[in-house]
Amino acid sequence: MRLYRLLAQNWQTLFGSPEAPTTKDDIILIGQAPDCSEWLVLSANPDDALIPFDGDYSRYDFIYRQEWGLIINQEVVQRAWSDTRAKAYPIPFDYVDGIVKGDINQQEEYIQACLAVKAKYPKIIWD
């Protein structure tokens, strides 16, 4: 994952019109400029609508989890990424259930689901 800026004029390019919005599972909104002119986003995939982040967190309020506060910095971005990745993993019950039943296929399905999460949410690359 990398940090990018998303300007307001590029919002519809990325997410579509309000009448027919597109869901982007690989984009996590992290920060927002107070005047809503741009957002700070984490994305695994570059897009023409995204501008590489310049390192100035001071232009943004943290919006991913407001109970964490409004200050945004590299540590908070890493925490948001870790939280998103953790939520995507399947519940361990499925794996344990497969062990108890001796179901190798169920265990393998769980492992493959975990590997898919690792692929979908790769580690953040700090430039």
C-alpha positions, -999 to 999 in steps of 0.1 A, spaced: 0 0 0 11 35 -7 -2 69 4 -18 91 -23 -37 124 -25 -71 124 -41 -82 158 -53 -119 167 -52 -121 171 -90 -108 135 -93 -133 119 -69 -158 110 -96 -130 96 -119 -122 72 -91 -155 65 -75 -181 73 -102 -211 96 -100 -232 99 -69 -260 82 -88 -239 51 -96 -209 50 -73 -182 24 -76 -169 6 -45 -131 4 -43 -121 -22 -17 -84 -14 -23 -87 23 -13 -89 34 24 -97 70 31 -73 82 59 -74 119 59 -95 148 46 -86 185 40 -108 207 62 -122 224 31 -129 190 15 -107 199 -15 -87 166 -12 -83 134 7 -54 113 18 -58 77 8 -41 43 11 -42 23 -21 -25 -9 -32 -30 1 -69 -19 33 -85 -46 51 -105 -45 82 -127 -68 99 -103 -43 95 -74 -13 118 -68 17 106 -48 17 119 -13 42 146 -6 46 139 32 28 169 45 2 155 70 -6 189 84 -31 196 55 -54 167 67 -76 157 95 -76 120 103 -110 105 93 -104 67 94 -113 63 131 -121 96 148 -119 80 182 -82 77 176 -80 116 174 -77 139 145 -39 141 143 -25 123 113 11 110 110 30 80 98 23 60 129 -15 65 127 -15 56 90 3 24 98 -22 17 125 -51 23 101 -36 -1 76 -30 -28 102 -66 -24 114 -80 -27 79 -59 -58 72 -68 -74 105 -105 -70 98 -102 -87 65 -89 -120 79 -114 -149 82 -123 -159 117 -100 -185 133 -130 -206 142 -131 -220 107 -95 -232 109 -99 -247 144 -131 -264 133 -113 -280 104 -86 -293 128 -111 -308 152 -130 -325 123 -97 -335 106 -110 -317 75 -78 -309 55 -98 -291 28 -114 -267 53 -80 -260 68 -65 -253 34 -95 -230 25 -87 -210 56 -50 -208 47 -59 -197 12 -83 -170 25 -55 -157 48 -30 -156 19 -56 -137 -2 -58 -110 25 -20 -107 26 -20 -102 -12 -49 -77 -11 -34 -57 17 3 -58 12 26 -39 36 29 -1 33 58 11 13 72 43 27 91 64 1 
